[in-house]
Amino acid sequence: MEGNVLLALGLTLFAGLATGVGALIAFFTSRTNKKFLSVALGFSAGVMIYVSLIEIFVKAKDALVAAHGETQGYWMTVMGFFGGIIFIALIDRFIPKKNNPHEVKTVEDVHAAALNTTTIDENKLMKMGMFTALAIAIHNFPEGIATFMSAMQDPSVGIAIAIAVAIHNIPEGIAVAIPIFFATGIRKKAFKLSFLSGLAEPLGAIVAYLILMPFLTDTMFGIVFAAVAGIMVFISLDELLPAAQKYDETHLSIYGLVAGMAVIALSLLLLA
């Protein structure tokens, strides 16, 4: 149990700190490799969707059916799943579009926006970066819970989700770092704020450990796991796939999606 806790916390930390990788990419590259981005985001979506529907949802249903019977358990699983979708959708709904991390941008997009804004108001630019960092932190919190709970139940599933979340955190780090750098001219400060926005991921894991774990009955586990599946599916359909297809040229995003599903399916078979 203790080993699983440390692994789960480590995975959420790994996923969260990918925002710092995004900041480094923003500082040292002037162009985005759109083909790679399309494949990577599609791959991430494939991993999340496959794991959510094939592994997480099924385990949630099994736990709830065992605790409450076939009919009631299945209903509770479905309600938990759509409850997770509604939860993350509401978070999305109340964050302005320009600061929403689900609006994935390339390095060029952020550079252009930053350059245009600096001619008007550096304070406005700084505010844009700060709001984006806050929005990312809010999004990363439930993702941290999802990654932690998945890793506690099944480390192989937790590893897959952590990798998928890390991939989609990289563009978010770019969106935080560039506006703050252009406003202040200080790379260190821009990197630090981008880095800190990702720490909401392990913070979510710590909250899950301290608040959810002591009360983790079969019912609680099933509902939380079903909600995790809903959160992951929503993120994939609302963020990852649209972003992957935005930069797609020759169906690369779908190839990435299928590859992500195939890789995680094979890994789960080998670890079974």
C-alpha positions as CSV (number, residue, x, y, z in Angstrom):
1,M,0.0,0.0,0.0
2,E,2.8,2.5,0.9
3,G,4.6,1.6,-2.3
4,N,1.5,2.3,-4.3
5,V,1.0,5.6,-2.6
6,L,4.5,6.8,-3.4
7,L,4.2,5.6,-7.0
8,A,0.9,7.3,-7.4
9,L,2.2,10.6,-6.0
10,G,5.3,10.3,-8.1
11,L,3.2,9.8,-11.3
12,T,1.1,12.9,-10.6
13,L,4.2,14.9,-9.9
14,F,5.7,13.7,-13.2
15,A,2.5,14.6,-15.1
16,G,2.2,18.0,-13.5
17,L,5.8,19.1,-14.1
18,A,5.4,18.6,-17.8
19,T,4.2,22.2,-17.9
20,G,7.8,23.2,-17.1
21,V,8.9,21.2,-20.1
22,G,6.5,23.3,-22.2
23,A,8.1,26.4,-20.9
24,L,11.6,25.2,-21.9
25,I,10.3,24.4,-25.4
26,A,8.8,27.8,-25.7
27,F,12.1,29.5,-24.8
28,F,14.3,27.4,-27.1
29,T,12.2,26.8,-30.2
30,S,10.6,29.3,-32.5
31,R,8.4,26.9,-34.5
32,T,6.1,24.1,-33.5
33,N,6.5,20.7,-35.1
34,K,2.8,20.4,-36.0
35,K,3.0,16.8,-37.3
36,F,4.6,15.7,-34.0
37,L,2.1,17.7,-32.0
38,S,-0.9,16.2,-33.9
39,V,0.4,12.6,-33.4
40,A,1.3,13.2,-29.8
41,L,-2.1,14.7,-28.8
42,G,-3.9,12.0,-30.8
43,F,-1.9,9.4,-29.0
44,S,-2.7,10.9,-25.6
45,A,-6.4,10.9,-26.5
46,G,-6.2,7.3,-27.6
47,V,-4.6,6.3,-24.3
48,M,-7.2,8.2,-22.2
49,I,-10.2,7.0,-24.1
50,Y,-9.2,3.4,-24.1
51,V,-8.2,3.3,-20.5
52,S,-11.3,5.1,-19.4
53,L,-13.8,3.0,-21.2
54,I,-12.1,-0.4,-21.2
55,E,-10.4,-0.4,-17.7
56,I,-11.6,2.4,-15.4
57,F,-15.4,2.3,-16.2
58,V,-15.5,-1.5,-16.0
59,K,-13.7,-1.6,-12.6
60,A,-16.0,1.1,-11.3
61,K,-19.0,-0.9,-12.4
62,D,-17.7,-4.1,-10.9
63,A,-17.1,-2.4,-7.5
64,L,-20.6,-0.9,-7.5
65,V,-22.4,-4.0,-8.8
66,A,-20.6,-6.0,-6.0
67,A,-21.8,-3.5,-3.4
68,H,-25.3,-2.7,-4.7
69,G,-26.4,-5.4,-7.1
70,E,-26.5,-5.5,-10.9
71,T,-29.2,-2.8,-11.7
72,Q,-28.4,-0.3,-9.0
73,G,-24.7,-0.7,-9.4
74,Y,-24.8,-0.1,-13.2
75,W,-27.0,3.0,-12.7
76,M,-24.6,4.4,-10.1
77,T,-21.7,3.8,-12.5
78,V,-23.4,5.6,-15.4
79,M,-24.4,8.5,-13.1
80,G,-20.8,8.7,-11.7
81,F,-19.4,8.8,-15.3
82,F,-21.6,11.6,-16.5
83,G,-21.2,13.4,-13.2
84,G,-17.4,13.5,-13.9
85,I,-18.2,14.9,-17.4
86,I,-20.5,17.6,-16.0
87,F,-17.9,18.5,-13.3
88,I,-15.0,19.1,-15.7
89,A,-17.4,20.7,-18.3
90,L,-18.5,23.3,-15.6
91,I,-14.9,24.1,-14.8
92,D,-14.4,24.6,-18.6
93,R,-17.5,26.7,-18.9
94,F,-16.5,29.3,-16.3
95,I,-13.0,29.9,-17.6
96,P,-12.6,32.6,-20.4
97,K,-11.8,31.1,-23.8
98,K,-8.5,33.0,-24.2
99,N,-7.2,31.7,-20.8
100,N,-8.7,28.2,-21.2
101,P,-5.9,25.5,-21.4
102,H,-8.3,23.5,-23.5
103,E,-7.6,26.0,-26.3
104,V,-4.2,24.5,-27.2
105,K,-1.9,26.9,-29.1
106,T,1.4,26.5,-30.9
107,V,4.6,28.3,-30.0
108,E,4.0,30.7,-32.9
109,D,0.4,31.5,-31.8
110,V,1.6,32.4,-28.3
111,H,4.6,34.4,-29.6
112,A,2.4,36.4,-32.0
113,A,-0.2,37.1,-29.3
114,A,2.5,38.2,-26.9
115,L,4.2,40.5,-29.4
116,N,0.9,42.1,-30.3
117,T,0.0,42.7,-26.7
118,T,3.3,44.2,-25.7
119,T,2.8,47.1,-28.0
120,I,-0.4,47.9,-26.0
121,D,0.1,47.1,-22.3
122,E,2.6,44.9,-20.6
123,N,0.4,44.7,-17.5
124,K,-2.3,43.2,-19.7
125,L,0.1,40.7,-21.0
126,M,1.2,39.7,-17.5
127,K,-2.4,39.4,-16.4
128,M,-3.0,37.0,-19.4
129,G,-0.2,34.8,-18.3
130,M,-1.3,34.8,-14.7
131,F,-4.9,34.0,-15.6
132,T,-3.7,31.2,-17.9
133,A,-1.6,29.7,-15.1
134,L,-4.6,29.9,-12.7
135,A,-6.8,28.2,-15.3
136,I,-4.3,25.4,-15.8
137,A,-3.9,24.9,-12.1
138,I,-7.7,24.6,-11.8
139,H,-7.8,22.0,-14.6
140,N,-4.8,20.1,-13.2
141,F,-6.4,19.6,-9.8
142,P,-9.0,17.0,-10.9
143,E,-6.5,15.5,-13.3
144,G,-4.2,14.9,-10.3
145,I,-7.1,13.1,-8.4
146,A,-7.8,11.0,-11.5
147,T,-4.1,10.0,-12.0
148,F,-3.6,9.3,-8.3
149,M,-6.8,7.2,-7.9
150,S,-6.0,5.2,-11.1
151,A,-2.4,4.5,-10.0
152,M,-3.6,3.4,-6.5
153,Q,-6.0,0.8,-8.1
154,D,-3.8,-0.3,-10.9
155,P,-0.2,1.0,-11.4
156,S,-0.1,0.1,-15.1
157,V,-3.3,2.2,-15.7
158,G,-1.9,5.0,-13.6
159,I,1.3,5.1,-15.6
160,A,-0.6,5.3,-18.9
161,I,-2.8,8.1,-17.7
162,A,0.2,10.0,-16.3
163,I,2.0,9.8,-19.6
164,A,-1.1,11.0,-21.5
165,V,-1.7,13.9,-19.1
166,A,2.0,14.9,-19.3
167,I,1.8,15.1,-23.1
168,H,-1.2,17.5,-23.0
169,N,0.4,19.5,-20.2
170,I,3.3,20.5,-22.4
171,P,1.3,23.0,-24.6
172,E,-0.2,24.4,-21.5
173,G,3.2,25.3,-20.1
174,I,4.0,27.2,-23.4
175,A,0.8,29.2,-23.0
176,V,1.8,30.3,-19.5
177,A,5.5,31.0,-20.1
178,I,5.5,33.1,-23.2
179,P,3.2,36.0,-22.1
180,I,4.9,36.3,-18.8
181,F,8.3,36.3,-20.4
182,F,7.3,39.0,-22.9
183,A,5.9,41.1,-20.0
184,T,8.8,40.8,-17.7
185,G,11.8,39.8,-19.9
186,I,12.7,37.3,-17.2
187,R,12.9,33.7,-18.3
188,K,13.3,32.4,-14.7
189,K,10.1,34.0,-13.6
190,A,8.1,32.7,-16.6
191,F,9.5,29.2,-16.0
192,K,8.7,29.3,-12.3
193,L,5.0,30.3,-12.8
194,S,4.6,27.7,-15.6
195,F,6.2,25.1,-13.3
196,L,4.0,26.1,-10.3
197,S,0.8,25.8,-12.4
198,G,1.6,22.1,-12.8
199,L,2.0,21.5,-9.1
200,A,-1.8,21.5,-8.8
201,E,-1.6,18.0,-10.2
202,P,0.3,16.5,-7.2
203,L,-1.8,18.8,-4.9
204,G,-4.9,17.0,-6.2
205,A,-3.3,13.7,-5.5
206,I,-2.5,14.8,-1.9
207,V,-6.1,15.9,-1.4
208,A,-7.3,12.5,-2.8
209,Y,-5.0,10.7,-0.4
210,L,-5.9,12.7,2.7
211,I,-9.7,13.1,2.1
212,L,-10.8,10.3,-0.2
213,M,-8.6,7.4,0.8
214,P,-9.8,7.1,4.5
215,F,-13.4,6.7,3.3
216,L,-12.6,4.5,0.3
217,T,-15.4,1.9,0.5
218,D,-16.4,-0.1,-2.6
219,T,-19.2,2.5,-3.2
220,M,-16.9,5.5,-2.9
221,F,-14.3,3.8,-5.0
222,G,-16.8,3.0,-7.7
223,I,-18.3,6.4,-7.9
224,V,-14.9,8.2,-7.9
225,F,-13.5,5.8,-10.5
226,A,-16.6,6.3,-12.8
227,A,-16.2,10.1,-12.5
228,V,-12.5,9.7,-13.3
229,A,-13.5,7.9,-16.5
230,G,-15.9,10.7,-17.4
231,I,-13.3,13.4,-16.8
232,M,-10.7,11.6,-19.0
233,V,-13.2,11.1,-21.8
234,F,-14.3,14.7,-21.8
235,I,-10.7,16.0,-21.8
236,S,-9.9,13.8,-24.8
237,L,-13.0,14.8,-26.8
238,D,-13.1,18.4,-25.9
239,E,-9.4,19.2,-25.8
240,L,-7.0,16.7,-27.2
241,L,-8.7,15.5,-30.4
242,P,-9.8,19.0,-31.6
243,A,-6.3,20.3,-30.9
244,A,-4.7,17.3,-32.7
245,Q,-6.9,17.7,-35.7
246,K,-6.3,21.5,-35.8
247,Y,-2.6,20.8,-36.7
248,D,-3.4,17.6,-38.7
249,E,-2.3,17.4,-42.3
250,T,-2.8,13.8,-43.4
251,H,-4.9,12.0,-40.7
252,L,-2.0,11.9,-38.4
253,S,-4.1,12.6,-35.4
254,I,-6.2,9.5,-36.0
255,Y,-3.1,7.4,-36.6
256,G,-1.9,8.7,-33.2
257,L,-5.2,7.9,-31.6
258,V,-5.2,4.3,-32.9
259,A,-1.5,3.9,-31.9
260,G,-2.3,5.2,-28.4
261,M,-5.1,2.7,-28.0
262,A,-3.0,-0.2,-29.4
263,V,0.0,0.6,-27.2
264,I,-2.0,0.8,-24.0
265,A,-4.0,-2.3,-24.9
266,L,-0.8,-4.3,-25.5
267,S,0.8,-3.0,-22.3
268,L,-2.3,-3.9,-20.2
269,L,-2.3,-7.4,-21.8
270,L,1.4,-7.9,-21.0
271,L,0.9,-6.7,-17.5
272,A,-2.2,-8.7,-16.9
